[in-house]
Amino acid sequence: MDKVKSLSVVIPLFKDHKTVNIVYKKFRKIIKKIKIKSEIIFVDDACPFKSGKVILPYKKHDKSLKVIFHKKNKGYGATLKTGLVNSRYNFIYMTDGDDEYDINNLERFLNLAKKNDLVIGYRKKKKYNFIRKIVSNFYNFMIRKLFNVNFKDVSAGARFFNKKILNKFNLSSNGPFIGAELIIKTNFLNYKISELGVEHNIRKNGHGSIINLKNILITFCELIKLFFILNNKKRIIR
């Protein structure tokens, strides 16, 4: 496995104007502690509250901070891909800008990444309402059955991986399916994957915008499309 010499933290923003400042300060603190060459990339997906502008003042004193703005809303997956395209280091840590995931887990992710190509964060306890728990559990059940994977939580917003794996495949999803797509394709190519239990905090400000009917339908279509693509590849290999 490659040594973790440098790290790009990629954080999508949408309606995270009340938490982005907190998330940035937490990352600066933990990165200073682990002493690794790094950059923090925030991508504002045309947020109506201009979440990215909240942290622009920090750029004057932090050369490792990047803040990128989409002119129009492109979706969760597209926002992460913008961060990836603008990243320059060999390892990537993706997490959300709503402060739901304990950022202090970064050091634990880094240690596991020394022996794995992808480390998936899974929520030890999902602190969602009943309906969202049902949607999340059913989604994970479908992924396990259709793609023959046995991971606890493919939809958690915390992932640490070696960027070299993206030399073997492209991420096509522009929506919430991108997290599962990354895991499924990495697993399909027999890269080494590990899981890490993380604390999941209740979102204190606003509410997430990923779980809605439009995103559910888009995710379902992308899931089925990938299922047939990979099944065809399996037949060719045989």
GIGITA-V501382 format. One record per helix or strand. SS is the DSSP state (@ for helix, = for strand). FROM is the first residue (numbers start at 1). TO is the last residue. If there is no record, write none. Layout:
# GIGITA-V501382
ss=[SS,SS]
from=[FROM,FROM]
to=[TO,TO]
This chain:
# GIGITA-V501382
ss=[=,@,=,@,=,@,=,=,@,=,@,=,@,@,=,=,@]
from=[6,20,37,51,65,76,91,101,103,118,130,158,163,178,193,200,213]
to=[13,34,44,60,69,85,96,101,113,123,147,162,167,188,198,200,237]
